[in-house]
Amino acid sequence: MERRSIAVVTAVVVAAGAAAVAFTLPSSADTERKPSGTRVASDPGGLSPDLLAAMKRDLGLSGDQAAARLARSQWAGGVSATLAAQTGESFGGAWLAEDGNTLKVAVTDSGSASAVKAAGAVPVLVKRSEADLDELKTKLDAGLAKASGVTGWYVDVATNKVVLVAKPGAKSQALTLAKRAGVNTGAVTVKVSAAQPKPLIDIRGADPYFIDIGGGQARCSIGFSVEGGFVTAGHCGEEGTATTDPDGVAQGTVELSVFPGTADMGFVATNDNFTPTATVVNDINGDVLPVGGNTEAPVGAAVCRSGSTTGTFCGTILAKNQTVRYPEGAVTGLTRTDVCAEGGDSGGPWLSGDQAQGVTSGGSGDCTVGGETFFQPLNEILAAGDLTLVTTEGSAAPPAGEGGNETASCDAQPIQRDGTINRAGQAQAQPNGGAYRARAGTHTACLEAPDGFDLVLQRANNNGQFRTVATGTGDGVKTLSFTGRTGTYRYVVVATSGTGAYNLGFNVQ
């Protein structure tokens, strides 16, 4: 039997309909070579003509403006992650302003403003940190899981509040529900919307990337190639579900599936007949767009998605960490956009420039009248499944794990903290005795200290207690790298048997 490759062919593109989950055909399950007739895009910024056309249509941007905005979004994504760690418990979130160029970063104390300015961003002094906002949303997750009158809620960093999405006539009810959940109404904004989010499922009898469901077959889209298979939406099959390709050939098995609940994420492990290859995006116009990495874009960034049902559509990231109430149950941690989508698009890829962002979950509306669509962030899937994204050039971020004593320059890390421990057996938490919020990604750190020092990375659980997730031990310079999900983290420098001054450098990407 011919050995096939899984190359993620997306179309940079659609999203929302009546807040629904979207099944759609795979990006591509082709042979080892590129599909005949395809060519690498060579327009401004390396963007495909179809993508540029979609951004012009949906965002009113010229080719040069689109390329500039996407480049700025990628820069902002990296800077935002670094500032979140650098400002620690003061960080209140980050977003690109309506001009698509100005990065604003909220902080709860004026002392952090200088670090924000030094990074080229604009500081905004706010009352609540991002950790505070996430805690308020967690209370809503627990208190409104079965409440009627509301269809979702999310953190809005720009207003420094949580937003409740209420059905028409239910605004007062939503505020009452928030108060009962333990959330002060002064920290809440209510948005009235008649849209009812739902999964974008499309049941058909003869379309590709099939799963058996309810006595029939459903089709979904491949999201992105990862080592060992591909990622997709969690509602595209329970764990153990077999998948087939467009020709009906056995393709793989769902090994990770979360839906509903804390995510809408899935991973299909492909069999020996299929090989995950370089991730590219098919713009449905004969071009392919490379995927260069997975830097998460901030709120306000331009984003596009691809789907077999509707083609290529673009828009803007409106919010992160949204809980959406689908008919099947609530899903937390989704990203909200103003991009449209329709049935058959579930699992398909989202991009900001050449940076992979996530896979389609669901939405409301359609691509005729417009709507909203939610996607599952990709980095959460990679961290949860210990998966490695296959990029166009074959490069990838290191998988989760513990560090050792590799040669490294601590000065090269963008965040620096110094300290002194004068008694063996003591420890200090960093940054500045506290912790920091981080989106899903890779934490790297380097510790220069006398012998007898260890470096520990810890993550807080749902009860606020920290547990160790990675360590750097031994003599000499200690380093570690750990890929983890969104959460609150801290470093602990431990003087196990030594004493003296130390330098800690770290970052999150």
N, C-alpha and C positions, 0 to 999 in steps of 0.2 A: 504493500500500500504506500502511496506517495506521502512523504512526510511534509506536513504543512506548517506554516508559520502564522503566529498571531501578531498582526501588525495593527495597532489601533488606528483605524481610519475613522476620523470623526469629521464633522463638517463645521466646525466652529459655530455654535448655533442655537437652537430653540429652547424654549423653556416654558412657560407657564400656562396653564389653562385653569380650570376651576380647581386650583391647588390639587393636583393629582399626581400619582406616581406613574412613571412612564416606562413601559416596556418597549424595546426597539431592537432592530437587528444589529449584529456585531459590527464594530468598526470595520473589521476585515478579517477574513480567515483565508489568506491567499497563500500562494507558493512562496518559496524563499526569496524570490526576486520581487521587485516593486511591480505593481500592476502596470501593464503596458500603457504607454501614452501619458503617464504621469510625469511631472517635472517639478523640480524644486522651485518654489516661488522666489522671485527676484525683484519685487517691488519695494517701496520704501520700508526700511526696517526689516527686510526679509519676509514681509507679510504677503500672503497669497492674494491674488486679485479678488477672489470671492470674499475673503475676509475683509479686505479694504472696502469692497462694495457694501458689505453688511454694516460696517462701522459708519460709513458715510450715510447710509439709509437710516440706521437706528440712532446714531449719535450726532449726525450732522458734521462729521469730521472729514477733512481732506486726508490724502495719504500721508503727508508729512505730519499733520496733526495727530493722526492715529498712531504713527510710529513713536512720536514724542511722548504721547500720553501713556502708551504701554511701557516705554522705557522708564518713565517716571514712576509708574505703578510698581515695577519690579524693584526700583531703588527704594521706594517707600516701604515695601514689604520687608526688606532686609533691615532698614533703619528702625522700623517700628518694633521688630522683634528684639533688636539690640537695646533700644530705649526701655522696653518693658522690663528687661533684666537689670539694666543700669539704674533705673529709678525705683526699682523694688516695689515696696508696698504703696508708694505714692502714685504709681501708674494708673491712669484712668481711662486708657484706650487711645486709639489713633485712627484718623480718617483723612482722606483726601477731600479738600474743599470742592465746591462745584466747578471751579476752574480746572480741575484735574491735575493741578500742579502743586498747590500749597498743601503740605502735610501738616496737619494739626495734631498735637499730642496733649492729652489732658493729664494734669498732675494735681495732686491734692495739697502740695506744699510748694511755696515759691522757691525753696532751695533747689528743687529739681529743674527749674526753668532754664538754668544755665546749661545743663547737659543737653536739653532739648534744642536750645538755640545753637549750641556748638555742632549739633548733628545736622543743621540746616532745616530744622522744623520750627513751627510756631507753637509755643507753649500756651495752654489754656488752663487757667486755675479753676478747679471744680471742687465740689463738696464730697463726692463719693469716688472711691477708687474702683478700678475694674473688678477687683475681688469683692468689694461691697455690692456692686451691681449684680455680679454672678450669684452672690449669696441670696439677694432678693429674688432673682429668677428661680433659684433652686427652691425657695419657699413656694413660689407659684407652681412649680412643677409638682410639688407634693400636695398643695392645697386645691389645685384646679384640674387635676387629672380627669375627674369625672363631672366637672361642673358644666352646666349648659350655658349658652349665651356667649361664649368666647370660643374662637377658633385657633388662637395661638397667642404667644407672647415672646418678647425678645428684648435683649439689651440694646439700647440706643446710646452709644458713647457720645454722640454729638450733643445730645440734650442732657446727658448724665442721668438718665432715667430708664426705667423699664416700661415697655409699651405693651398694652393689652389690646388685642384685636377683637372687637366685639361685634356681634351681629346687630343689624339695625334695631333700634329700640331697646338695646340691652346695655347702654352706656352706664347707667346708674347701677345696674346689677353687677357689671364688671368691677366697678369701684368697691362695691360691698364685698364681693368675693375676694378681692385683693386684700382688703382690710381683715377679713376673716382668716386669710392665709398668713397674717402677720406682717404684711407689707404696708407701710405708711402711705396713704394716698398722695402725699406730697412728693413721693418718689415715683409716681405712676402717671403715665399719659395713656388715654384711651383713644384708639383709632377705630372708627366704625367702618365696617366693610361687609358687603353682602356675599363676598366670595366664600366658597366652601372648598378648602383644599382637599385633594384626593390623589391617590397614586395614579400615574399615567399608564395604566395597564392596557394592553391591546392584545386581545385573544384572536389569533388567526390560525389557519390550518396549514399554511405553506410558506412561511417566511423564516429567515435565518435566526441563529442562536436561540434555539428552542429549549424550553423546559416544560415538562408535563405539569399541568395545574388544573384542578377541578374537572378532570375527565377530558380536557382538551389540551391545547398547546398555547403557550404564551411566548412572545418574542421580546428580547431585551437587547440593549446595546452594550458592547464591550466598552469599558471605560478607558483604562490604560493598561499596557503590558507591564507586568512585574515578573521577576524571576520566578519561574514555576507555573505561570498562568496569567490571569488578568483580574482586575478589580471591576466591580460593578455595584449595582444597588442591592441592598439586603432583601428587598421584597421580590427580587428576581430569583427566588428559589430558596427553600430551606436547606440546612446542612444535610448532605447526603444526596441531594437532587442531582440527577444526571443531566448533562447538556449535550446538544448536538449542533453541528454546523449547518450552513444553508443546504448542504447536499444530503443531510440526514446521517452524516458520519459521526460516530461517538466522539465527543470532544473532550469532556472532562467531568469533574464532580465539584459541586459546591462544598467547600471546606470551611468557610466562614460566612455566617449570615446573622445579622442583627437587624430586626424589624418586627414590630415597632419597639419603642424603648429608648435606649441611650444613643441610637444611631440608625441609619439606613445604609448599612455597608455590607458588601459581599466580596468574596474571593473565590474564583473558580480555578482549581488546580487542573491543568490540562494533561492529557495522556501523552504517550510517546509519539502519537501521530501529529502533534502540534508543538511548535517551538515558539515561545514569546520572543519577538524580535524588536528591533528599534521602533520606538513609538513615534508615529507621525500622524498628522491630521489631514484627512482628505477634505478638500474644500468643495467637493462635488462639482468641480469645474476643471478637472484634469491636473490640478496642482496638489502638492503635499506640503504641509507646514511642519517643520521639526519641533519636537518637544525637548527643550534644553534643560529643564529642571523642575522643581516643585516649590519655589519660593511663594509663600502665601501672600496674596495681594490684600491690601487694607480696604476697609469700608470706603466707598467713593471711587474705587478703581473701575476701569472699564473691563468687562469680561464678556466672553463669547462661548457659545456651546454648539455642539453638533448633534444632530439626530436624523435618523433615516426618514422620519415622517415629514418633517418640515424644512429641513435644510439648515442654513446658517443664519443665526440671529445673535445680536449683541445688545449689551445694556450696561447697567451699573450695579455694583454690589451695594445693597441698601443697608444690610445689617448682618451681624453674625450671632451665633448662639441663640437661635430661635427655636422654640418649641412649636411644632405644628400638630394640630389635632386632625389626623386622618380618620376616615370611617373605621379603619382597622385598629386605631389606637394612636396615642401621642408619641411623637418622635422628637427628641431633644438634640441640640447642637447643630442644627442646619443653618445654612447661609441663605439669606433672602436676596432676591434680585428682581429687577423689572424686565427680565427677558421673558419671551413667550415660549411655550412648548405645548405639545399635544400628545395624545395617546400613542404609545409605541416608542417614546424617546427615553424611557427609564434606563438608567445605568450609563448613559452616554457621557462623553467627556466635556469638561469645562476648561477653558484656557484664558489666561491673561497674558497676551503676547505669546511667548513660547514656554510659559510656566504653567504646568498642570495645576489645576485648582480643585477639582472634585468630580463627582458623578451625579447625574440627574436623579432627584428623588421624586418630587411631585410639584403640583402647582394649581393655579386657577386661571380661567380665561382660555384664550387660544391665540393663534398667530394672525387672525383676521381682525379681532377687536383689541388684542393685547391682553396682558395679564401679568401675573407674578409666578416665578418658579423658584423652588428651593433646591439646593444641591448639598450633598454630603461632602464635607471637606476631605480631600484625598489624604492629607498627612495623618488624619485620624485613622484611616484605614491601614496605612502603611505601619503606623505604630502599633495598632491593635493586633495586626497579623504578623508583625516582624517581617514585613515585605520590603523589597527593594525595587524601586521604579526603574524600568529599562528606558533610557533616554535614546535620542537619535544617534548620539555618538557612542552609546554603550556605557556611559559613565553613570554613577549612582552614588547616592549618599550612603555612608556606612550604616549597617544594620544596628539595632539596639545591642548593647552589651557593656561589659566593664572595660575600663581603661587599664593601662599598665605604666611602663616607664619609657615609652618611645621618646626619641629625641624631639624636643619641641621648644619653641621660644615663647615663654609666658608673656613677654612684652608684645607679641604679635596679636594677642587677644584684645578686642576693643574695650572690654570692661576690666578695670584694674581695681583691686582692693588689697590693702596692706594691713598687717596686724602683728601683734606680738603676744606670745604665750610664755609666761615666766615659770609655769609649774607643770611638770609632766602629769598627764591624766586629765588635763583640762581641754576644753574645746571652744571654738567660736563659730557662730553662724554668720554667713555672708549671703547677700549683701547687707552690710551695716547692722548686723544682729537680727535681721528679719528674713523675709522671703520675697519671691517675685512670681508674677503670673506669666505663663508662657503658653502660646498656642502649640499644637502638635508640631514637633520638629526635633532637630538634633541638638543636644546640649554638649558643648565641648568645653573642657577646662584644663588648666595647667597650674600646678603648684610648685613654687620654688621655696624650699625650706630646709632647715638642718635635718640630718638623719633623725628618724624617730617620729616623723610627722606622717599622717595619712590624710587623704582627701575623700570626702563622702558627699554624694549627691542624694538628696532625699525629696520625696514627693508626698504631699498631704493627701490623706484619704478623705472619704466623705464625712468622717467625724472630726476632721481637723488635725488628726494625729499624723506625724511624719514617719515614713518608712524608707529605708535605704533602697535605692534602685541601681546605684553604680558606685564603684570605689576605685581609687588610685592608691596603690600601696608600694612599699619597697624603698630602697635607697635611691638617692638622686631625685631628679625632677619627676613628679607624679603627674600623669595625664589621664583623662577619661573621656569617653564619648558615649552618649546614651540617647536613643531615639524614643521619645515618649509622647503620650497623648496630652491634650490640653489640661492644665492644672496649676497648682501652686507648688513651687520648688524652692529649695534652699541648698546651699553648700555648707558643709561643716568641716572646718579644719581641726583635726584632732592631733594633739601632742601626746602620742601614745607613750613615748619614752624620752623625747627630746624637749628642748626649750629654745626660745629665740624668736627672731623676726621672720616673717614669711611674706611672700607675694603671691596673690591668686589672680589669674587672668581667666576670663570665661566669656561665653557668648551662646546665643541660641539662633539657629537657622532653620 
